[in-house]
């Protein structure tokens, strides 16, 4: 009998790529559409749970992908036991109509697995940035652009690209403030003209 082979350790870049893939998956499964003014989102897992039984089983099978990615970066099995139990509970509670769908919105096993992987990568691979997890689709796109163009390797350009959602959010908030100010100014002028008559 041969001894079990030690899992080959990934490079830091490979670990980041695996975690980014898991972040994209977790976003799709658990928080594809954000609930405004909250950190809570709704994803494919909640949508699947609206299909009685089959949707919950499909959601569980898809969640197994998150565990596979966690094992790729070397997360020990004992660290994953809690989220495996959570995924099973998510599937079983999902069999109960309405309650199961609501449960899926708040109990997000793929997102919890991502948190465990992120902690593991910080410790094991000394990766202290989390931008590849926060904006995984933009990060992957930037990485591809940087391979072919010096322009995208510029740190300022990279910083702006990775923070497009945040910058757009600030712009929308500023537009709302301006619109609110203009609306209140109009109402005040209307009130003043009404008082003059």
Backbone as ProteinMPNN parsed JSONL, in Angstrom:
{"seq_chain_A": "XXXXXXXXXXXXXXXXXXXXXXXXXXXXXXXXXXXXXXXXXXXXXXXXXXXXXXXXXXXXXXXXXXXXXXXXXXXXXXXXXXXXXXXXXXXXXXXXXXXXXXXXXXXXXXXXXXXXXXXXXXXXXXXXXXXXXXXXXXXXXXXXXXXXXXXXXXXXXXXXXXXXXXXXXXXXXXXXXXXXXXXXXXXXXXXXXXXXX", "coords_chain_A": {"N_chain_A": [[0.834, -1.19, 0.0], [0.489, 2.236, -0.791], [1.54, 5.368, 0.587], [-0.623, 8.201, 1.202], [-0.409, 10.781, -1.189], [1.108, 13.939, -0.803], [-0.595, 16.996, -1.183], [0.138, 19.118, -3.873], [1.451, 22.301, -3.373], [0.009, 25.353, -4.331], [1.064, 28.173, -6.362], [1.284, 31.627, -5.327], [-0.125, 33.26, -7.136], [-1.697, 31.342, -8.445], [-3.282, 30.497, -6.32], [-4.69, 32.864, -5.799], [-6.104, 33.031, -8.195], [-7.76, 30.758, -8.006], [-9.237, 31.43, -5.726], [-10.481, 33.716, -6.688], [-12.086, 32.595, -8.704], [-13.792, 31.121, -7.078], [-14.985, 33.233, -5.711], [-16.401, 34.467, -7.796], [-18.194, 32.418, -8.343], [-19.514, 32.219, -5.836], [-20.688, 34.752, -5.718], [-22.487, 34.539, -7.855], [-24.116, 32.403, -6.981], [-25.052, 33.272, -4.458], [-25.316, 36.093, -4.17], [-26.044, 37.599, -6.454], [-27.814, 39.632, -7.182], [-28.021, 42.515, -5.453], [-29.701, 43.491, -2.462], [-31.026, 46.622, -2.098], [-29.255, 49.032, -0.134], [-28.273, 47.236, 1.712], [-26.024, 44.59, 2.74], [-26.824, 42.271, 1.863], [-27.72, 39.812, -0.535], [-29.339, 38.275, -3.384], [-29.221, 35.245, -5.076], [-28.516, 32.686, -7.545], [-28.953, 30.362, -6.054], [-31.118, 30.914, -4.326], [-33.031, 31.415, -6.292], [-33.148, 28.922, -7.554], [-34.23, 27.451, -5.473], [-36.894, 27.964, -5.577], [-38.01, 26.115, -7.155], [-39.621, 23.302, -6.379], [-38.059, 20.771, -4.441], [-36.31, 19.598, -6.642], [-34.902, 21.922, -7.35], [-33.647, 22.589, -4.942], [-32.0, 20.394, -4.525], [-30.391, 20.625, -6.807], [-29.189, 23.09, -6.229], [-27.67, 22.329, -3.987], [-25.914, 20.483, -5.17], [-24.543, 22.171, -6.92], [-23.313, 23.785, -4.996], [-21.385, 22.093, -4.066], [-19.267, 22.538, -5.734], [-18.025, 24.768, -4.658], [-16.841, 23.651, -2.415], [-15.023, 21.973, -3.668], [-13.287, 23.847, -4.843], [-12.266, 24.981, -2.522], [-10.807, 22.849, -1.496], [-8.895, 22.684, -3.485], [-7.129, 24.771, -2.934], [-6.083, 23.846, -0.67], [-7.469, 23.854, 1.774], [-8.038, 22.473, 4.904], [-9.986, 19.52, 5.559], [-11.371, 19.47, 8.008], [-11.922, 22.139, 8.521], [-13.923, 22.66, 6.763], [-16.13, 21.235, 7.545], [-18.252, 22.485, 8.971], [-19.459, 24.191, 7.017], [-20.251, 22.325, 5.149], [-22.2, 20.948, 6.571], [-23.943, 23.091, 6.859], [-24.674, 23.503, 4.181], [-26.044, 21.129, 3.671], [-28.135, 21.419, 5.502], [-29.27, 23.702, 4.401], [-30.239, 22.66, 1.996], [-32.13, 20.778, 2.969], [-33.922, 22.364, 4.505], [-34.758, 23.884, 2.439], [-36.634, 22.331, 1.176], [-39.036, 23.005, 2.293], [-41.672, 24.928, 1.334], [-41.528, 28.448, 0.593], [-40.426, 29.176, 3.206], [-38.011, 27.844, 2.862], [-36.95, 29.19, 0.618], [-36.634, 31.797, 1.645], [-34.782, 31.178, 3.613], [-32.62, 30.496, 2.003], [-31.821, 32.99, 1.096], [-30.571, 34.126, 3.278], [-28.857, 32.213, 4.468], [-25.935, 31.296, 3.308], [-24.098, 29.086, 1.915], [-22.016, 28.944, -0.041], [-20.853, 31.467, 0.068], [-19.962, 31.443, 2.714], [-18.062, 29.407, 2.53], [-16.251, 30.69, 0.855], [-15.334, 32.661, 2.637], [-13.896, 31.069, 4.456], [-11.93, 30.028, 2.744], [-10.67, 32.424, 2.022], [-9.579, 33.246, 4.46], [-7.81, 31.097, 4.852], [-6.08, 31.44, 2.642], [-4.949, 33.891, 3.262], [-3.435, 33.187, 5.504], [-1.874, 30.935, 4.633], [-0.769, 31.593, 2.092], [0.018, 34.17, 2.28], [-1.477, 36.322, 1.207], [-2.752, 39.396, 1.271], [-4.409, 41.234, 0.164], [-7.766, 41.884, -0.869], [-9.139, 42.519, -3.125], [-9.498, 40.944, -5.355], [-11.453, 39.283, -4.52], [-13.54, 40.917, -3.761], [-14.274, 42.275, -6.123], [-14.41, 40.191, -8.292], [-14.921, 39.67, -11.069], [-14.148, 42.015, -12.404], [-11.47, 42.061, -11.624], [-10.4, 39.762, -12.867], [-10.791, 40.463, -15.538], [-9.125, 42.72, -15.697], [-6.642, 41.52, -15.252], [-6.362, 40.016, -17.6], [-6.27, 42.107, -19.478], [-3.913, 43.361, -18.702], [-1.973, 41.629, -19.585], [-1.66, 42.14, -22.248], [-1.326, 44.865, -22.647], [0.488, 47.763, -21.827], [-0.663, 50.031, -20.824], [-2.745, 49.19, -19.081], [-1.281, 48.215, -17.005], [-0.499, 50.313, -15.512], [-0.512, 51.628, -12.282], [-2.421, 53.529, -11.377], [-4.444, 53.484, -13.308], [-5.208, 50.811, -13.019], [-6.144, 50.847, -10.369], [-8.358, 52.572, -10.589], [-9.949, 51.093, -12.423], [-10.57, 48.763, -10.937], [-12.178, 49.809, -9.03], [-14.485, 50.724, -10.144], [-17.288, 50.028, -9.631], [-17.585, 51.161, -7.051], [-16.951, 53.854, -7.514], [-18.951, 54.526, -9.349], [-21.148, 54.184, -7.677], [-20.725, 56.285, -5.849], [-21.009, 58.428, -7.621], [-23.724, 58.139, -8.333], [-24.93, 58.58, -5.84], [-24.174, 61.281, -5.435], [-25.553, 62.441, -7.584], [-28.165, 61.911, -6.739], [-28.274, 63.513, -4.44], [-27.971, 66.073, -5.596], [-30.285, 66.095, -7.197], [-32.243, 65.913, -5.21], [-31.742, 68.31, -3.821], [-32.311, 70.145, -5.885], [-35.019, 69.55, -6.309], [-36.131, 70.193, -3.788], [-35.483, 72.916, -3.721], [-37.042, 73.85, -5.852], [-39.603, 73.275, -4.821], [-39.546, 74.969, -2.59], [-39.387, 77.509, -3.823], [-41.817, 77.441, -5.203], [-43.551, 77.339, -3.045], [-42.963, 79.841, -1.909], [-43.826, 81.571, -3.949], [-46.501, 80.944, -3.923], [-47.225, 81.89, -1.409], [-46.891, 84.613, -1.791], [-49.041, 85.379, -3.323]], "CA_chain_A": [[0.0, 0.0, 0.0], [1.277, 3.458, -0.847], [1.081, 6.444, 1.461], [-1.296, 9.24, 0.431], [0.515, 11.808, -1.659], [0.896, 15.295, -0.291], [-1.134, 17.862, -2.222], [1.111, 20.098, -4.317], [1.056, 23.648, -2.993], [-0.138, 26.275, -5.453], [1.773, 29.444, -6.247], [0.403, 32.689, -4.821], [-1.003, 33.672, -8.236], [-2.675, 30.275, -8.661], [-4.223, 30.553, -5.195], [-5.548, 34.027, -6.04], [-7.007, 32.689, -9.307], [-8.762, 29.815, -7.486], [-10.135, 32.174, -4.839], [-11.295, 34.597, -7.538], [-13.113, 31.742, -9.315], [-14.764, 30.821, -6.027], [-15.732, 34.477, -5.446], [-17.366, 34.63, -8.888], [-19.222, 31.411, -8.125], [-20.296, 32.599, -4.649], [-21.526, 35.899, -6.1], [-23.572, 34.034, -8.7], [-25.009, 31.555, -6.193], [-25.585, 33.851, -3.226], [-25.553, 37.539, -4.104], [-26.001, 38.138, -7.81], [-28.566, 40.889, -7.139], [-27.974, 43.063, -4.089], [-30.872, 44.167, -1.92], [-30.545, 47.986, -1.884], [-28.895, 49.535, 1.187], [-27.873, 46.136, 2.59], [-24.963, 43.751, 2.202], [-27.507, 41.024, 1.524], [-28.038, 39.657, -1.939], [-30.101, 37.104, -3.8], [-28.533, 34.648, -6.207], [-29.081, 31.515, -8.211], [-29.383, 29.377, -5.065], [-32.485, 31.271, -3.916], [-33.901, 31.232, -7.456], [-33.339, 27.476, -7.732], [-35.051, 26.899, -4.387], [-38.318, 28.162, -5.875], [-38.446, 24.879, -7.829], [-39.683, 22.335, -5.275], [-37.173, 19.606, -4.349], [-35.253, 19.532, -7.654], [-34.093, 23.134, -7.255], [-32.813, 22.52, -3.736], [-30.967, 19.382, -4.784], [-29.476, 21.236, -7.784], [-28.416, 24.091, -5.487], [-26.691, 21.616, -3.163], [-24.896, 19.924, -6.063], [-23.713, 23.298, -7.357], [-22.524, 24.239, -3.857], [-20.235, 21.194, -3.947], [-18.176, 23.172, -6.485], [-17.309, 25.644, -3.716], [-15.991, 22.791, -1.581], [-13.934, 21.516, -4.537], [-12.339, 24.964, -4.947], [-11.606, 25.113, -1.218], [-9.829, 21.765, -1.399], [-7.817, 22.992, -4.434], [-6.13, 25.638, -2.293], [-5.534, 23.147, 0.481], [-8.204, 24.048, 3.024], [-8.229, 21.162, 5.54], [-11.36, 19.012, 5.602], [-12.043, 19.812, 9.264], [-12.406, 23.527, 8.452], [-15.092, 22.701, 5.873], [-17.249, 20.453, 8.093], [-19.377, 23.364, 9.312], [-20.187, 24.661, 5.834], [-20.895, 21.169, 4.528], [-23.443, 20.764, 7.341], [-24.802, 24.225, 6.507], [-25.208, 23.257, 2.834], [-27.047, 20.065, 3.791], [-29.292, 22.021, 6.17], [-29.85, 24.603, 3.404], [-31.01, 21.829, 1.071], [-33.275, 20.168, 3.648], [-34.906, 23.413, 4.824], [-35.26, 24.324, 1.144], [-37.785, 21.522, 0.781], [-40.233, 23.639, 2.843], [-41.98, 26.085, 0.479], [-41.394, 29.824, 1.059], [-39.42, 29.216, 4.28], [-36.75, 27.428, 2.259], [-36.448, 30.26, -0.244], [-36.149, 32.851, 2.536], [-33.583, 30.632, 4.246], [-31.554, 30.584, 1.005], [-31.36, 34.371, 0.989], [-29.741, 34.489, 4.428], [-27.858, 31.177, 4.745], [-25.255, 31.231, 2.025], [-22.938, 28.212, 2.1], [-20.908, 29.266, -0.955], [-20.214, 32.668, 0.612], [-19.247, 31.021, 3.932], [-16.883, 28.676, 2.066], [-15.322, 31.717, 0.379], [-14.704, 33.28, 3.813], [-12.915, 30.108, 4.977], [-10.831, 30.007, 1.779], [-9.958, 33.701, 2.121], [-8.772, 33.171, 5.692], [-6.74, 30.131, 4.598], [-5.124, 32.035, 1.706], [-4.214, 34.922, 4.006], [-2.454, 32.524, 6.371], [-1.003, 29.992, 3.931], [-0.118, 32.167, 0.917], [0.368, 35.559, 2.601], [-2.204, 37.241, 0.328], [-3.465, 40.289, 2.186], [-5.373, 42.022, -0.605], [-9.013, 41.152, -1.106], [-9.83, 43.114, -4.268], [-9.855, 39.852, -6.27], [-12.654, 38.668, -3.952], [-14.59, 41.939, -3.737], [-14.677, 42.502, -7.522], [-13.694, 39.134, -9.024], [-15.066, 39.758, -12.524], [-13.292, 43.123, -12.843], [-10.082, 41.66, -11.391], [-10.011, 38.832, -13.926], [-10.737, 41.237, -16.768], [-7.916, 43.54, -15.634], [-5.494, 40.627, -15.41], [-6.265, 39.709, -19.028], [-5.866, 43.333, -20.176], [-2.52, 43.658, -18.366], [-1.096, 40.74, -20.346], [-1.488, 42.619, -23.617], [-1.188, 46.319, -22.764], [1.204, 48.465, -20.764], [-1.605, 51.011, -20.258], [-3.494, 48.594, -17.976], [-0.359, 47.923, -15.897], [-0.347, 51.542, -14.738], [-1.213, 51.436, -11.003], [-3.582, 54.427, -11.24], [-5.474, 52.936, -14.193], [-5.67, 49.571, -12.367], [-6.919, 51.209, -9.176], [-9.653, 53.106, -11.048], [-10.709, 49.996, -13.026], [-11.07, 47.851, -9.913], [-13.128, 50.492, -8.158], [-15.58, 51.271, -10.952], [-18.588, 49.984, -8.939], [-17.599, 52.116, -5.941], [-16.981, 55.204, -8.086], [-20.3, 54.729, -9.891], [-22.031, 54.35, -6.519], [-20.54, 57.657, -5.352], [-21.615, 59.33, -8.609], [-25.187, 58.039, -8.201], [-25.296, 59.281, -4.602], [-24.055, 62.719, -5.687], [-26.682, 62.833, -8.44], [-29.369, 61.918, -5.898], [-28.213, 64.706, -3.581], [-28.256, 67.231, -6.463], [-31.704, 66.022, -7.569], [-33.01, 66.24, -4.012], [-31.563, 69.737, -3.587], [-33.059, 70.867, -6.93], [-36.445, 69.356, -6.037], [-36.508, 70.993, -2.614], [-35.404, 74.328, -4.12], [-38.227, 74.113, -6.648], [-40.75, 73.307, -3.909], [-39.451, 76.177, -1.768], [-39.765, 78.633, -4.674], [-43.246, 77.306, -5.443], [-44.195, 77.739, -1.785], [-42.788, 81.299, -1.767], [-44.7, 82.241, -4.915], [-47.859, 80.698, -3.449], [-47.416, 82.762, -0.256], [-46.943, 85.996, -2.273], [-50.375, 85.624, -3.901]], "C_chain_A": [[0.874, 1.247, 0.0], [0.668, 4.503, 0.084], [0.38, 7.499, 0.619], [-0.31, 10.331, 0.036], [0.113, 13.166, -1.113], [0.393, 16.165, -1.446], [-0.093, 18.915, -2.572], [0.594, 21.492, -3.995], [1.037, 24.547, -4.225], [0.779, 27.478, -5.269], [0.776, 30.481, -5.73], [-0.586, 33.128, -5.893], [-2.067, 32.622, -8.514], [-3.729, 30.276, -7.556], [-5.197, 31.714, -5.36], [-6.561, 33.709, -7.14], [-8.109, 31.733, -8.837], [-9.756, 30.551, -6.596], [-11.036, 33.111, -5.636], [-12.404, 33.803, -8.217], [-14.207, 31.408, -8.303], [-15.606, 32.062, -5.708], [-16.767, 34.723, -6.538], [-18.523, 33.652, -8.714], [-20.127, 31.798, -6.953], [-21.193, 33.797, -4.95], [-22.724, 35.439, -6.911], [-24.595, 33.25, -7.877], [-25.741, 32.319, -5.091], [-25.893, 35.341, -3.263], [-25.446, 38.206, -5.465], [-26.696, 39.502, -7.88], [-28.593, 41.366, -5.691], [-29.314, 43.681, -3.713], [-30.408, 45.57, -1.551], [-30.354, 48.319, -0.4], [-28.593, 48.426, 2.195], [-26.67, 45.441, 1.967], [-25.534, 42.417, 1.732], [-27.811, 40.985, 0.035], [-28.861, 38.407, -2.175], [-29.407, 36.561, -5.041], [-29.26, 33.45, -6.77], [-29.59, 30.476, -7.224], [-30.823, 29.658, -4.616], [-33.464, 31.08, -5.075], [-34.186, 29.744, -7.69], [-34.285, 26.902, -6.684], [-36.545, 27.129, -4.608], [-38.897, 26.966, -6.642], [-38.449, 23.785, -6.761], [-38.766, 21.127, -5.477], [-36.025, 19.639, -5.345], [-34.329, 20.748, -7.582], [-33.163, 23.111, -6.061], [-31.689, 21.507, -3.898], [-29.935, 19.933, -5.768], [-28.595, 22.28, -7.104], [-27.335, 23.451, -4.635], [-25.558, 21.066, -4.032], [-23.967, 21.031, -6.569], [-22.813, 23.807, -6.225], [-21.304, 23.342, -3.626], [-19.025, 21.744, -4.706], [-17.355, 24.074, -5.559], [-16.38, 24.816, -2.835], [-14.799, 22.277, -2.382], [-12.863, 22.595, -4.644], [-11.577, 25.151, -3.636], [-10.526, 24.047, -1.062], [-8.643, 22.012, -2.344], [-6.735, 23.855, -3.805], [-5.62, 25.042, -0.982], [-6.233, 23.389, 1.802], [-8.442, 22.664, 3.646], [-9.71, 20.798, 5.658], [-12.088, 19.461, 6.872], [-12.56, 21.249, 9.279], [-13.68, 23.639, 7.621], [-16.308, 21.977, 6.441], [-18.471, 21.313, 8.378], [-20.167, 23.821, 8.099], [-20.826, 23.51, 5.06], [-22.224, 20.893, 5.24], [-24.445, 21.871, 6.996], [-25.439, 24.008, 5.131], [-26.279, 22.17, 2.867], [-28.316, 20.61, 4.44], [-30.031, 22.957, 5.203], [-30.726, 23.813, 2.434], [-32.272, 21.285, 1.747], [-34.353, 21.2, 4.001], [-35.523, 23.934, 3.528], [-36.461, 23.537, 0.657], [-39.102, 22.115, 1.299], [-40.526, 24.893, 2.013], [-41.928, 27.406, 1.246], [-40.319, 29.941, 2.134], [-38.049, 28.87, 3.704], [-36.133, 28.497, 1.39], [-35.91, 31.41, 0.594], [-34.855, 32.426, 3.219], [-32.384, 30.76, 3.298], [-30.99, 31.997, 0.871], [-30.357, 34.689, 2.102], [-28.66, 33.471, 4.778], [-27.17, 30.871, 3.429], [-23.98, 30.379, 2.136], [-21.757, 28.526, 1.18], [-20.14, 30.476, -0.442], [-19.41, 32.319, 1.874], [-17.982, 30.244, 3.566], [-15.824, 29.658, 1.577], [-14.61, 32.385, 1.557], [-13.63, 32.365, 4.395], [-11.695, 30.061, 4.061], [-10.01, 31.287, 1.891], [-9.055, 33.71, 3.361], [-7.572, 32.234, 5.484], [-5.664, 30.741, 3.691], [-4.321, 33.142, 2.381], [-3.109, 34.286, 4.843], [-1.41, 31.744, 5.571], [-0.186, 30.633, 2.815], [0.276, 33.631, 1.11], [-0.238, 36.561, 1.615], [-3.063, 38.12, 1.226], [-4.439, 41.219, 1.479], [-6.65, 41.203, -0.776], [-9.781, 41.693, -2.316], [-10.251, 42.031, -5.27], [-11.094, 39.1, -5.791], [-13.825, 39.651, -4.007], [-15.149, 42.174, -5.144], [-14.018, 41.452, -8.418], [-13.788, 39.238, -10.545], [-14.176, 40.87, -13.088], [-11.82, 42.752, -12.702], [-9.595, 40.733, -12.501], [-9.869, 39.561, -15.255], [-9.461, 42.087, -16.816], [-6.671, 42.681, -15.856], [-5.286, 40.273, -16.881], [-5.768, 40.926, -19.825], [-4.387, 43.637, -19.931], [-1.535, 42.777, -19.123], [-0.773, 41.304, -21.724], [-1.216, 44.119, -23.734], [-0.492, 46.923, -21.551], [0.272, 49.462, -20.07], [-2.295, 50.454, -19.022], [-2.603, 48.22, -16.802], [-0.09, 49.148, -15.035], [-1.143, 51.412, -13.442], [-2.46, 52.318, -10.842], [-4.741, 53.909, -12.088], [-6.065, 51.673, -13.56], [-6.567, 49.886, -11.178], [-8.311, 51.701, -9.585], [-10.521, 51.978, -11.599], [-11.342, 49.105, -11.961], [-12.104, 48.503, -8.992], [-14.268, 51.164, -8.921], [-16.922, 51.183, -10.217], [-18.684, 50.995, -7.792], [-17.701, 53.552, -6.456], [-18.354, 55.513, -8.688], [-21.315, 54.928, -8.76], [-21.945, 55.758, -5.952], [-21.193, 58.645, -6.312], [-23.139, 59.315, -8.514], [-25.644, 58.758, -6.934], [-25.221, 60.798, -4.773], [-25.2, 63.222, -6.562], [-27.99, 62.866, -7.644], [-29.411, 63.144, -4.998], [-28.545, 65.952, -4.392], [-29.732, 67.25, -6.841], [-32.592, 66.386, -6.384], [-32.942, 67.731, -3.724], [-32.372, 70.549, -4.6], [-34.567, 70.744, -6.687], [-36.918, 70.183, -4.861], [-36.463, 72.483, -2.92], [-36.64, 74.726, -4.926], [-39.461, 74.216, -5.75], [-40.744, 74.566, -3.046], [-39.86, 77.409, -2.578], [-41.265, 78.612, -4.972], [-44.02, 77.755, -4.22], [-44.123, 79.252, -1.609], [-43.713, 82.05, -2.731], [-46.171, 82.083, -4.52], [-48.197, 81.634, -2.282], [-47.566, 84.222, -0.692], [-48.318, 86.34, -2.832], [-51.358, 85.628, -2.821]], "O_chain_A": [[1.879, 1.308, 0.707], [-0.537, 4.52, 0.333], [0.729, 7.689, -0.546], [0.522, 10.749, 0.841], [-1.069, 13.486, -0.985], [0.905, 16.073, -2.561], [0.492, 19.536, -1.684], [-0.55, 21.829, -4.301], [1.944, 24.499, -5.055], [1.218, 27.768, -4.156], [-0.43, 30.234, -5.701], [-1.761, 33.346, -5.597], [-3.217, 32.965, -8.791], [-4.916, 30.082, -7.817], [-6.39, 31.571, -5.093], [-7.732, 34.071, -7.035], [-9.266, 31.885, -9.229], [-10.964, 30.333, -6.689], [-12.209, 33.283, -5.306], [-13.538, 34.274, -8.304], [-15.394, 31.412, -8.63], [-16.807, 31.95, -5.463], [-17.888, 35.14, -6.246], [-19.685, 34.008, -8.912], [-21.351, 31.717, -7.054], [-22.333, 33.85, -4.487], [-23.846, 35.893, -6.685], [-25.801, 33.416, -8.059], [-26.911, 32.051, -4.819], [-26.678, 35.811, -2.44], [-24.823, 39.259, -5.602], [-26.22, 40.414, -8.556], [-29.13, 40.688, -4.815], [-29.975, 44.312, -4.537], [-29.475, 45.707, -0.759], [-31.159, 47.95, 0.455], [-28.652, 48.655, 3.403], [-26.338, 45.677, 0.805], [-24.802, 41.547, 1.261], [-28.123, 42.009, -0.573], [-29.053, 37.59, -1.275], [-29.048, 37.316, -5.945], [-30.443, 33.228, -6.513], [-30.558, 29.774, -7.516], [-31.644, 28.743, -4.537], [-34.593, 30.636, -4.87], [-35.316, 29.357, -7.985], [-35.049, 25.979, -6.967], [-37.371, 26.551, -3.902], [-40.114, 26.824, -6.763], [-37.385, 23.385, -6.288], [-38.716, 20.544, -6.56], [-34.866, 19.703, -4.934], [-33.114, 20.618, -7.736], [-32.02, 23.56, -6.149], [-30.562, 21.739, -3.46], [-28.735, 19.73, -5.583], [-27.395, 22.35, -7.369], [-26.216, 23.958, -4.56], [-24.385, 21.17, -3.672], [-22.752, 20.847, -6.638], [-21.678, 24.214, -6.472], [-20.307, 23.783, -3.055], [-17.884, 21.444, -4.354], [-16.131, 24.133, -5.67], [-15.26, 25.235, -2.544], [-13.695, 22.155, -1.851], [-11.671, 22.302, -4.548], [-10.382, 25.445, -3.644], [-9.445, 24.33, -0.547], [-7.52, 21.603, -2.049], [-5.553, 23.69, -4.108], [-4.824, 25.661, -0.276], [-5.644, 23.153, 2.858], [-8.987, 21.779, 2.986], [-10.566, 21.664, 5.833], [-13.272, 19.794, 6.828], [-13.531, 21.548, 9.974], [-14.43, 24.604, 7.76], [-17.403, 22.085, 5.889], [-19.596, 20.923, 8.065], [-21.397, 23.843, 8.13], [-21.838, 23.705, 4.387], [-23.241, 20.637, 4.597], [-25.642, 21.617, 6.861], [-26.62, 24.301, 4.944], [-27.296, 22.271, 2.18], [-29.427, 20.314, 4.001], [-31.261, 22.999, 5.189], [-31.825, 24.246, 2.09], [-33.356, 21.326, 1.166], [-35.545, 20.949, 3.821], [-36.673, 24.374, 3.517], [-37.224, 24.018, -0.181], [-40.171, 21.766, 0.797], [-39.717, 25.82, 1.99], [-42.258, 27.451, 2.431], [-39.388, 30.733, 1.984], [-37.052, 29.519, 4.019], [-34.918, 28.694, 1.416], [-34.844, 31.947, 0.292], [-33.939, 33.233, 3.381], [-31.277, 31.088, 3.726], [-29.81, 32.172, 0.567], [-29.405, 35.438, 1.886], [-27.632, 33.849, 5.34], [-27.759, 30.256, 2.54], [-22.905, 30.908, 2.42], [-20.606, 28.384, 1.593], [-18.911, 30.508, -0.51], [-18.313, 32.838, 2.077], [-16.948, 30.402, 4.215], [-14.637, 29.481, 1.85], [-13.41, 32.646, 1.483], [-12.564, 32.839, 4.786], [-10.559, 30.055, 4.535], [-8.781, 31.236, 1.858], [-7.902, 34.137, 3.296], [-6.455, 32.549, 5.895], [-4.472, 30.576, 3.946], [-3.135, 33.309, 2.096], [-1.984, 34.785, 4.885], [-0.209, 31.88, 5.806], [0.969, 30.26, 2.607], [0.81, 34.256, 0.194], [0.414, 37.533, 1.234], [-3.995, 37.636, 1.867], [-5.213, 41.919, 2.133], [-6.608, 39.974, -0.821], [-10.95, 41.357, -2.506], [-11.257, 42.191, -5.96], [-11.714, 38.365, -6.56], [-14.962, 39.258, -4.268], [-16.363, 42.261, -5.325], [-13.152, 41.792, -9.225], [-12.823, 38.922, -11.24], [-13.531, 40.692, -14.121], [-11.01, 43.09, -13.565], [-8.491, 40.909, -13.016], [-8.931, 39.305, -16.011], [-8.798, 42.162, -17.851], [-5.754, 43.083, -16.571], [-4.15, 40.236, -17.353], [-4.947, 40.789, -20.733], [-3.688, 44.109, -20.827], [-0.374, 43.152, -19.283], [0.266, 40.985, -22.302], [-0.904, 44.596, -24.825], [-0.838, 46.634, -20.406], [0.403, 49.708, -18.871], [-2.423, 51.155, -18.018], [-3.105, 47.935, -15.715], [0.481, 49.035, -13.951], [-2.336, 51.113, -13.489], [-3.443, 51.894, -10.235], [-5.887, 53.897, -11.638], [-7.282, 51.486, -13.566], [-7.617, 49.27, -11.0], [-9.316, 51.298, -9.0], [-11.708, 51.907, -11.28], [-12.512, 48.736, -12.069], [-12.817, 47.813, -8.263], [-14.932, 52.061, -8.402], [-17.644, 52.179, -10.178], [-19.731, 51.609, -7.584], [-18.444, 54.365, -5.906], [-18.859, 56.628, -8.553], [-22.228, 55.745, -8.876], [-22.964, 56.359, -5.613], [-21.853, 59.59, -5.879], [-23.776, 60.364, -8.605], [-26.647, 59.473, -6.959], [-26.104, 61.519, -4.31], [-25.752, 64.295, -6.317], [-28.824, 63.747, -7.853], [-30.469, 63.747, -4.816], [-29.312, 66.799, -3.937], [-30.365, 68.306, -6.81], [-33.586, 67.093, -6.547], [-33.959, 68.354, -3.418], [-33.037, 71.518, -4.236], [-35.304, 71.717, -6.841], [-37.979, 70.804, -4.919], [-37.306, 73.239, -2.437], [-37.214, 75.794, -4.716], [-40.268, 75.134, -5.899], [-41.792, 75.161, -2.796], [-40.597, 78.26, -2.08], [-41.908, 79.662, -4.989], [-45.021, 78.463, -4.332], [-45.104, 79.879, -1.208], [-44.313, 83.057, -2.356], [-46.984, 82.977, -4.753], [-49.326, 82.114, -2.178], [-48.281, 84.989, -0.047], [-48.711, 87.506, -2.807], [-52.549, 85.815, -3.071]]}, "name": "protein", "num_of_chains": 1, "seq": "XXXXXXXXXXXXXXXXXXXXXXXXXXXXXXXXXXXXXXXXXXXXXXXXXXXXXXXXXXXXXXXXXXXXXXXXXXXXXXXXXXXXXXXXXXXXXXXXXXXXXXXXXXXXXXXXXXXXXXXXXXXXXXXXXXXXXXXXXXXXXXXXXXXXXXXXXXXXXXXXXXXXXXXXXXXXXXXXXXXXXXXXXXXXXXXXXXXXX"}
